Amino acid sequence: MAQQAALGGTMIGDRIRVPRTRARIGVSRRDITPPVGIRAKNWGPADWERSEGVHRPFALTALALIGDDERPRVLLAVDGTWWRRVADEQGVRGAILDGLGLEPDQLMLSLSHTHAGAVLCAADAHLPGGELIPGYLAALAAAGVAAGREALDRAEPGLIEWAQGRCALAADRELVLDGRALVGFNPAGDADDTVVIGRVSVDGRVCATLVNYACHPTTLAWQSREVSPDYVGAMREIVESATDAPCLFVQGASGELAPREQYTGDVSVADRHGRSLGHAVLAALDALPSPGDEVTLDGVVESGAPLAIWAGRPAGADGSAAGTRTSTDLPLRDLPTLDELAEEWKDIDPRSREERLGRARNLREGYIDGPTVSHPVWAWRVGDAVIIGHPGEAYSRFQRTLRARFPDVPIVVMNLTNGPGFVYLPTREAYDRGAYQAWQTPLAPGALDLLEEHACRVVAELLGR
């Protein structure tokens, strides 16, 4: 029982609380490195189409969570580019859901968004390297089923303990130069540097680390002919070497965030970026007490000065769990026809024009149906934390809004999850600037505001607030 004597308002027995999740937890991984020769043309200026090598391996890592409600939930962290068509994403995720026997609200498939990966678009099968895409998509689905099943079968009582760190890798990428809005480092901009980290342990042994950070993996661009997980690969190596356990990376709300130094073919730059994030993750992990403990004020030792003694002591954890799949209607802007776009872009180089037109065609297939679009949101409450994912690319204000609204709750915010990844949700100011993200997206100004309002309601309901 805590003594009634206090030190500056602090009581003997007081603890420094560590947010944590108690659940049955399982982790599993599969190698999903794309085959050499697969189509990997993700940049307009690229004068090549087939990959010619591999910088670092690609991974699909499954985290299975079974809380007090006994409903399994599986998070798949996948090294991948983005879904260019709704049909491809639905085909892969649908096969995984069927293979695992899960309902749609029980699975989140989150892409890292590397821009140096295989093209995930079966409609490109007729293009050079595209003949390998259908087989690769089938392999992704099979890997998701295998890793998900193994993670569920391995699930045993454990903890996720949540920490927050800082990393200066991400920077604002909305530069205005001579009145023209460019996609590149803006020295006057502001970036969210938050890293949310979950340390997963079973019986006091670390068995995984979950890393959520918002920064476009666009270090490597058209100059590199190797597939690469970009900075995520080196980050994962740093963390896994220190923890001897798998590291899952999930992309945050990074619509306007990217490294300062990017668009290069030098893989050492991507590795340097990954080391920057990896060391930030390790710094936050090292600030946590041992798994299952909270630092507790034990008492006072008289010395040359009276010493307050804090020590790690076992603590309880919340095993509550809940999840939901909802959607919100978002407005569309007036979209030009493909012929109008072709005319507008007629003076840029042919390769870049075809890349833009191809993305515009995909926007109109499966996502747009009527004057608004139904934008889905997945959210899980797992103990003290919330994991929320949505398709598309929201600006970082999305995660800042959620975390400001619920400052006492660790919130993992994921872009490019369970849906097409080609839809930006910019701020109104980005539309005013004529930013790429604003003229590329089919969504009208205000869509981000509506998503934020909806997500805040969903999280409040999950938390009972």
C-alpha positions as CSV (number, residue, x, y, z in Angstrom):
1,M,0.0,0.0,0.0
2,A,1.3,3.4,-0.9
3,Q,2.6,5.4,2.0
4,Q,0.9,8.7,2.6
5,A,4.1,10.7,2.7
6,A,4.6,12.6,-0.6
7,L,7.5,13.9,-2.5
8,G,6.5,17.1,-4.2
9,G,3.0,15.7,-4.6
10,T,4.2,12.3,-5.7
11,M,3.3,9.3,-3.4
12,I,5.5,6.4,-2.5
13,G,4.2,3.6,-4.7
14,D,3.3,5.8,-7.7
15,R,4.1,4.5,-11.1
16,I,5.1,5.9,-14.4
17,R,2.3,4.4,-16.5
18,V,3.2,2.5,-19.7
19,P,0.3,2.1,-22.1
20,R,-0.1,-1.6,-22.9
21,T,-2.2,-4.2,-24.6
22,R,-2.7,-7.7,-23.2
23,A,-3.7,-10.3,-25.7
24,R,-2.9,-13.6,-27.2
25,I,-0.2,-12.6,-29.8
26,G,1.4,-14.4,-32.7
27,V,3.9,-13.2,-35.3
28,S,5.0,-14.8,-38.6
29,R,6.9,-13.7,-41.7
30,R,7.2,-14.6,-45.3
31,D,9.7,-13.4,-47.9
32,I,7.9,-11.6,-50.8
33,T,10.9,-10.3,-52.7
34,P,9.7,-9.7,-56.3
35,P,11.3,-11.8,-59.0
36,V,14.0,-10.1,-61.1
37,G,12.5,-8.9,-64.3
38,I,9.1,-8.0,-63.0
39,R,7.7,-4.7,-64.1
40,A,8.9,-2.0,-61.7
41,K,8.3,1.2,-63.6
42,N,6.8,3.6,-61.0
43,W,8.3,6.9,-62.3
44,G,7.5,8.8,-65.4
45,P,11.1,9.6,-66.3
46,A,12.2,5.9,-66.2
47,D,13.5,4.7,-69.5
48,W,13.5,1.1,-68.3
49,E,10.6,-1.2,-67.3
50,R,11.9,-4.5,-65.8
51,S,13.8,-4.7,-62.5
52,E,17.4,-5.8,-62.9
53,G,18.2,-6.8,-59.3
54,V,17.3,-6.6,-55.6
55,H,18.7,-4.1,-53.1
56,R,17.2,-5.6,-50.0
57,P,14.6,-8.4,-49.5
58,F,10.9,-7.6,-49.2
59,A,8.9,-9.0,-46.2
60,L,5.3,-9.7,-45.4
61,T,4.9,-9.9,-41.6
62,A,1.7,-10.9,-39.8
63,L,0.8,-9.8,-36.3
64,A,-2.2,-11.8,-34.9
65,L,-4.1,-10.3,-31.9
66,I,-6.8,-12.1,-29.9
67,G,-8.2,-10.0,-27.0
68,D,-10.8,-10.6,-24.4
69,D,-13.6,-10.6,-27.0
70,E,-11.9,-13.7,-28.5
71,R,-12.2,-12.3,-32.1
72,P,-8.9,-12.8,-33.9
73,R,-7.5,-9.7,-35.7
74,V,-4.6,-9.9,-38.2
75,L,-2.4,-7.0,-39.2
76,L,-0.3,-7.7,-42.3
77,A,2.7,-5.3,-42.8
78,V,3.7,-5.6,-46.4
79,D,6.6,-4.2,-48.4
80,G,4.9,-3.0,-51.5
81,T,4.1,0.0,-53.7
82,W,0.4,0.9,-54.0
83,W,-2.7,-0.7,-55.4
84,R,-3.4,0.9,-58.8
85,R,-6.7,-0.8,-59.3
86,V,-9.5,-1.7,-56.8
87,A,-9.8,-5.1,-58.4
88,D,-6.2,-6.2,-57.6
89,E,-6.4,-5.1,-53.9
90,Q,-9.8,-6.8,-53.5
91,G,-8.5,-9.9,-55.2
92,V,-5.5,-10.3,-52.9
93,R,-7.2,-9.2,-49.6
94,G,-10.3,-11.3,-50.5
95,A,-8.2,-14.4,-51.0
96,I,-6.5,-13.8,-47.6
97,L,-9.8,-13.3,-45.8
98,D,-11.1,-16.6,-47.4
99,G,-8.0,-18.5,-46.5
100,L,-8.0,-17.3,-42.9
101,G,-11.8,-17.5,-42.5
102,L,-11.9,-13.9,-41.3
103,E,-14.6,-11.2,-41.7
104,P,-13.6,-7.9,-43.4
105,D,-13.2,-6.1,-40.1
106,Q,-10.7,-8.6,-38.8
107,L,-7.9,-8.0,-41.3
108,M,-5.8,-4.9,-42.1
109,L,-3.3,-5.2,-45.0
110,S,-1.0,-2.2,-45.0
111,L,1.5,-1.4,-47.7
112,S,4.8,0.3,-46.9
113,H,4.5,2.4,-50.1
114,T,8.0,1.9,-51.4
115,H,8.3,3.5,-54.8
116,A,11.0,1.0,-55.8
117,G,8.9,-2.1,-55.8
118,A,6.9,-4.2,-58.2
119,V,4.0,-2.7,-60.0
120,L,0.8,-4.2,-58.3
121,C,-1.5,-3.9,-61.4
122,A,-2.6,-7.0,-63.3
123,A,-3.9,-4.8,-66.1
124,D,-0.2,-4.1,-67.0
125,A,0.4,-7.8,-67.8
126,H,0.8,-6.9,-71.5
127,L,3.7,-4.5,-70.8
128,P,7.4,-5.5,-70.4
129,G,7.8,-7.3,-67.1
130,G,4.0,-7.3,-66.6
131,E,3.7,-11.0,-67.4
132,L,5.1,-11.7,-63.9
133,I,2.6,-9.5,-62.1
134,P,-0.4,-11.9,-61.9
135,G,1.8,-14.6,-60.5
136,Y,3.3,-12.2,-58.0
137,L,-0.1,-11.1,-56.8
138,A,-1.1,-14.7,-56.3
139,A,2.1,-15.3,-54.3
140,L,1.3,-12.2,-52.2
141,A,-2.1,-13.7,-51.3
142,A,-0.6,-17.1,-50.5
143,A,2.1,-15.5,-48.3
144,G,-0.6,-13.5,-46.5
145,V,-2.6,-16.7,-45.8
146,A,0.4,-18.7,-44.7
147,A,1.8,-16.0,-42.4
148,G,-1.6,-15.1,-41.0
149,R,-2.4,-18.7,-40.3
150,E,0.9,-19.4,-38.6
151,A,0.6,-16.2,-36.5
152,L,-2.8,-17.2,-35.4
153,D,-1.7,-20.8,-34.6
154,R,1.3,-19.5,-32.6
155,A,-0.7,-16.9,-30.6
156,E,0.0,-17.1,-26.9
157,P,-0.5,-14.7,-24.0
158,G,1.6,-11.6,-24.3
159,L,1.9,-7.8,-24.2
160,I,2.3,-4.9,-26.5
161,E,3.9,-1.9,-24.7
162,W,3.6,1.4,-26.4
163,A,6.2,4.1,-26.7
164,Q,6.6,7.3,-28.7
165,G,9.8,8.5,-30.3
166,R,11.0,11.3,-32.6
167,C,12.8,11.0,-36.0
168,A,13.8,13.9,-38.2
169,L,13.8,11.9,-41.5
170,A,10.4,13.1,-42.7
171,A,10.2,16.6,-44.1
172,D,7.5,18.7,-45.8
173,R,7.6,18.0,-49.6
174,E,5.5,20.9,-50.9
175,L,8.0,23.4,-52.4
176,V,6.8,26.4,-54.3
177,L,9.5,27.7,-56.7
178,D,8.9,30.7,-58.9
179,G,5.1,30.3,-58.4
180,R,5.1,26.7,-59.3
181,A,4.1,23.9,-56.9
182,L,6.7,21.2,-56.9
183,V,7.0,17.9,-55.0
184,G,10.3,18.2,-53.1
185,F,11.8,19.4,-49.8
186,N,10.4,22.6,-48.6
187,P,12.9,24.1,-46.1
188,A,10.2,26.4,-44.7
189,G,7.7,23.6,-44.1
190,D,6.8,21.7,-40.9
191,A,6.8,17.9,-40.5
192,D,5.3,15.5,-38.0
193,D,8.3,13.6,-36.6
194,T,6.3,11.2,-34.4
195,V,7.2,7.5,-34.3
196,V,4.7,5.3,-32.5
197,I,6.3,2.0,-31.4
198,G,4.8,-1.2,-30.0
199,R,7.1,-3.6,-28.2
200,V,5.6,-7.1,-28.4
201,S,6.6,-9.6,-25.8
202,V,5.7,-13.0,-24.5
203,D,6.9,-14.2,-21.1
204,G,9.2,-11.3,-20.9
205,R,10.9,-12.0,-24.2
206,V,10.6,-9.5,-27.0
207,C,9.1,-11.2,-30.1
208,A,8.3,-8.3,-32.4
209,T,8.4,-4.5,-32.8
210,L,5.7,-2.5,-34.5
211,V,6.9,0.8,-36.0
212,N,4.4,3.4,-37.3
213,Y,6.0,6.4,-39.0
214,A,4.9,8.9,-41.7
215,C,7.4,9.4,-44.5
216,H,7.1,8.6,-48.2
217,P,9.7,5.9,-49.2
218,T,10.8,7.9,-52.3
219,T,14.5,8.0,-51.6
220,L,15.1,5.7,-54.6
221,A,13.6,6.7,-58.0
222,W,13.9,6.2,-61.7
223,Q,17.7,6.0,-61.6
224,S,17.7,2.7,-59.6
225,R,16.8,-0.5,-61.5
226,E,16.7,-2.7,-58.4
227,V,13.6,-3.3,-56.4
228,S,14.0,-2.1,-52.8
229,P,12.0,-1.6,-49.7
230,D,13.7,1.8,-49.6
231,Y,14.5,3.1,-46.1
232,V,12.3,0.5,-44.5
233,G,14.8,-2.3,-45.2
234,A,17.7,-0.8,-43.3
235,M,15.4,0.4,-40.5
236,R,14.2,-3.2,-40.1
237,E,17.8,-4.5,-40.1
238,I,18.8,-2.1,-37.3
239,V,15.9,-2.9,-35.1
240,E,15.9,-6.6,-35.7
241,S,19.6,-6.9,-35.0
242,A,19.2,-5.2,-31.6
243,T,16.0,-7.0,-30.6
244,D,16.5,-10.4,-32.3
245,A,12.8,-10.3,-33.3
246,P,10.8,-9.3,-36.4
247,C,10.0,-5.6,-37.0
248,L,6.8,-4.6,-38.7
249,F,6.6,-1.2,-40.4
250,V,3.3,0.5,-41.2
251,Q,3.2,3.7,-43.2
252,G,1.6,6.7,-41.4
253,A,-0.3,9.7,-42.8
254,S,2.4,10.9,-45.1
255,G,0.7,12.6,-48.0
256,E,3.0,15.6,-47.8
257,L,6.0,14.1,-46.1
258,A,9.2,12.6,-47.6
259,P,12.9,12.6,-47.0
260,R,14.8,15.8,-47.7
261,E,17.2,13.9,-49.9
262,Q,15.3,11.7,-52.4
263,Y,14.9,10.9,-56.1
264,T,18.2,9.2,-56.3
265,G,19.6,5.9,-57.5
266,D,22.1,5.6,-54.7
267,V,21.0,2.9,-52.4
268,S,23.4,4.0,-49.6
269,V,21.1,7.1,-49.2
270,A,18.1,4.8,-48.6
271,D,20.1,2.8,-46.1
272,R,21.3,6.0,-44.3
273,H,17.6,7.1,-44.0
274,G,16.7,3.7,-42.6
275,R,19.4,3.8,-40.0
276,S,18.1,7.2,-38.9
277,L,14.7,5.8,-38.2
278,G,16.0,2.6,-36.8
279,H,18.1,4.3,-34.2
280,A,15.1,6.5,-33.2
281,V,13.1,3.4,-32.7
282,L,15.8,1.8,-30.5
283,A,16.1,5.0,-28.5
284,A,12.4,4.9,-27.6
285,L,12.5,1.1,-26.9
286,D,15.5,1.6,-24.5
287,A,13.5,4.2,-22.6
288,L,10.9,1.5,-21.7
289,P,11.2,-0.6,-18.5
290,S,11.6,-4.3,-18.8
291,P,8.6,-6.1,-20.4
292,G,5.6,-6.2,-18.0
293,D,7.1,-3.6,-15.6
294,E,6.3,0.0,-14.8
295,V,8.8,2.2,-13.0
296,T,7.6,2.7,-9.4
297,L,8.6,5.0,-6.7
298,D,9.9,2.6,-4.0
299,G,11.1,4.9,-1.3
300,V,13.8,7.2,-0.2
301,V,17.4,6.4,0.6
302,E,19.3,8.9,2.8
303,S,22.7,9.8,1.3
304,G,24.6,13.0,0.9
305,A,21.2,14.0,-0.6
306,P,17.8,12.3,0.0
307,L,17.5,9.9,-3.0
308,A,14.1,9.0,-4.6
309,I,14.4,5.4,-5.7
310,W,12.4,4.4,-8.7
311,A,12.5,0.8,-9.9
312,G,10.7,-1.5,-12.3
313,R,7.8,-3.4,-10.8
314,P,5.2,-5.8,-12.4
315,A,2.1,-4.0,-13.7
316,G,-1.3,-5.1,-15.0
317,A,-2.6,-4.6,-18.5
318,D,-5.9,-4.1,-20.4
319,G,-7.1,-7.0,-22.5
320,S,-10.2,-5.4,-23.9
321,A,-10.6,-5.5,-27.7
322,A,-13.1,-4.1,-30.2
323,G,-13.1,-3.4,-33.9
324,T,-15.2,-1.9,-36.6
325,R,-15.3,-1.3,-40.3
326,T,-17.1,1.9,-41.2
327,S,-17.2,4.3,-44.1
328,T,-17.8,8.0,-44.8
329,D,-19.0,9.7,-48.0
330,L,-16.4,12.0,-49.5
331,P,-17.1,14.6,-52.2
332,L,-15.6,14.5,-55.6
333,R,-14.3,17.4,-57.6
334,D,-15.2,18.0,-61.2
335,L,-12.9,15.6,-63.0
336,P,-11.6,16.3,-66.5
337,T,-12.0,13.6,-69.1
338,L,-9.1,11.5,-70.2
339,D,-9.1,13.4,-73.5
340,E,-8.9,16.7,-71.7
341,L,-6.0,15.4,-69.6
342,A,-4.2,14.2,-72.7
343,E,-4.5,17.7,-74.2
344,E,-3.4,19.4,-71.0
345,W,-0.3,17.2,-70.8
346,K,0.5,17.1,-74.4
347,D,3.7,19.1,-74.1
348,I,5.4,17.0,-71.4
349,D,7.7,14.1,-72.3
350,P,5.7,11.0,-73.6
351,R,6.9,8.6,-70.8
352,S,5.7,10.9,-68.1
353,R,2.4,11.7,-69.9
354,E,1.6,8.0,-70.2
355,E,2.3,7.4,-66.6
356,R,0.0,10.2,-65.6
357,L,-2.8,9.1,-68.0
358,G,-2.5,5.5,-66.8
359,R,-3.0,6.6,-63.2
360,A,-6.0,8.7,-64.2
361,R,-7.6,5.7,-66.0
362,N,-7.2,3.6,-62.9
363,L,-8.9,6.2,-60.7
364,R,-12.1,5.8,-62.8
365,E,-12.2,2.1,-62.5
366,G,-13.8,0.7,-59.4
367,Y,-13.4,3.7,-57.0
368,I,-15.6,6.4,-58.5
369,D,-19.3,5.6,-58.8
370,G,-21.6,8.6,-58.4
371,P,-21.1,12.2,-57.1
372,T,-19.4,10.9,-53.9
373,V,-17.2,8.0,-52.9
374,S,-17.6,5.8,-49.9
375,H,-14.3,5.9,-48.1
376,P,-13.7,3.0,-45.7
377,V,-12.1,3.2,-42.3
378,W,-10.9,0.2,-40.2
379,A,-10.4,0.7,-36.5
380,W,-9.4,-1.7,-33.7
381,R,-9.2,-0.9,-30.0
382,V,-6.6,-3.3,-28.4
383,G,-6.1,-2.6,-24.7
384,D,-4.8,0.9,-24.2
385,A,-4.2,1.5,-27.9
386,V,-6.1,2.1,-31.1
387,I,-5.0,1.0,-34.6
388,I,-6.7,2.8,-37.5
389,G,-6.3,2.3,-41.2
390,H,-7.8,3.6,-44.4
391,P,-7.0,3.4,-48.1
392,G,-5.5,6.4,-49.8
393,E,-2.9,9.0,-48.7
394,A,-4.0,11.4,-46.1
395,Y,-1.9,14.4,-45.1
396,S,-0.2,14.1,-41.7
397,R,-2.8,16.4,-40.2
398,F,-5.0,13.3,-40.1
399,Q,-2.8,11.6,-37.5
400,R,-2.0,14.9,-35.7
401,T,-5.7,15.5,-35.3
402,L,-6.4,12.1,-33.9
403,R,-3.5,12.1,-31.5
404,A,-4.4,15.7,-30.3
405,R,-8.0,14.6,-29.7
406,F,-6.9,11.5,-27.7
407,P,-3.6,12.5,-26.2
408,D,-3.6,9.7,-23.6
409,V,-4.1,7.0,-26.2
410,P,-1.3,5.5,-28.4
411,I,-2.8,5.6,-31.9
412,V,-1.3,3.8,-34.9
413,V,-2.5,5.6,-38.0
414,M,-2.0,3.9,-41.3
415,N,-2.4,5.1,-44.9
416,L,-2.6,2.6,-47.8
417,T,-4.5,0.0,-45.9
418,N,-7.3,-2.2,-47.3
419,G,-7.9,-0.3,-50.5
420,P,-6.5,1.7,-53.4
421,G,-3.5,3.8,-52.6
422,F,-3.7,6.4,-55.3
423,V,-6.2,8.7,-53.6
424,Y,-4.7,11.7,-51.8
425,L,-6.6,13.5,-49.0
426,P,-4.8,17.0,-48.9
427,T,-5.5,20.0,-46.8
428,R,-7.5,22.9,-48.3
429,E,-4.3,24.9,-48.5
430,A,-2.8,22.3,-50.8
431,Y,-5.6,22.9,-53.2
432,D,-5.1,26.6,-53.1
433,R,-1.4,26.1,-53.9
434,G,-2.1,23.8,-56.8
435,A,-0.1,21.0,-55.2
436,Y,0.4,17.8,-57.2
437,Q,-1.6,15.9,-54.5
438,A,-4.6,18.2,-55.0
439,W,-4.8,18.1,-58.8
440,Q,-4.0,14.3,-58.8
441,T,-6.8,13.3,-56.4
442,P,-10.4,12.9,-57.5
443,L,-11.6,14.2,-54.0
444,A,-12.8,17.7,-53.5
445,P,-11.4,20.2,-50.9
446,G,-12.8,19.3,-47.5
447,A,-12.5,15.5,-47.9
448,L,-9.7,15.4,-45.3
449,D,-11.8,17.4,-42.8
450,L,-14.7,14.8,-43.2
451,L,-12.3,11.9,-42.8
452,E,-10.9,13.4,-39.6
453,E,-14.4,14.0,-38.2
454,H,-15.5,10.5,-39.0
455,A,-12.3,8.9,-37.6
456,C,-12.6,10.9,-34.3
457,R,-16.2,9.7,-33.9
458,V,-15.1,6.1,-34.5
459,V,-12.3,6.2,-32.0
460,A,-14.4,7.9,-29.4
461,E,-17.0,5.2,-29.7
462,L,-14.4,2.4,-29.4
463,L,-13.0,4.1,-26.3
464,G,-16.5,4.7,-24.8
465,R,-16.1,8.5,-24.7
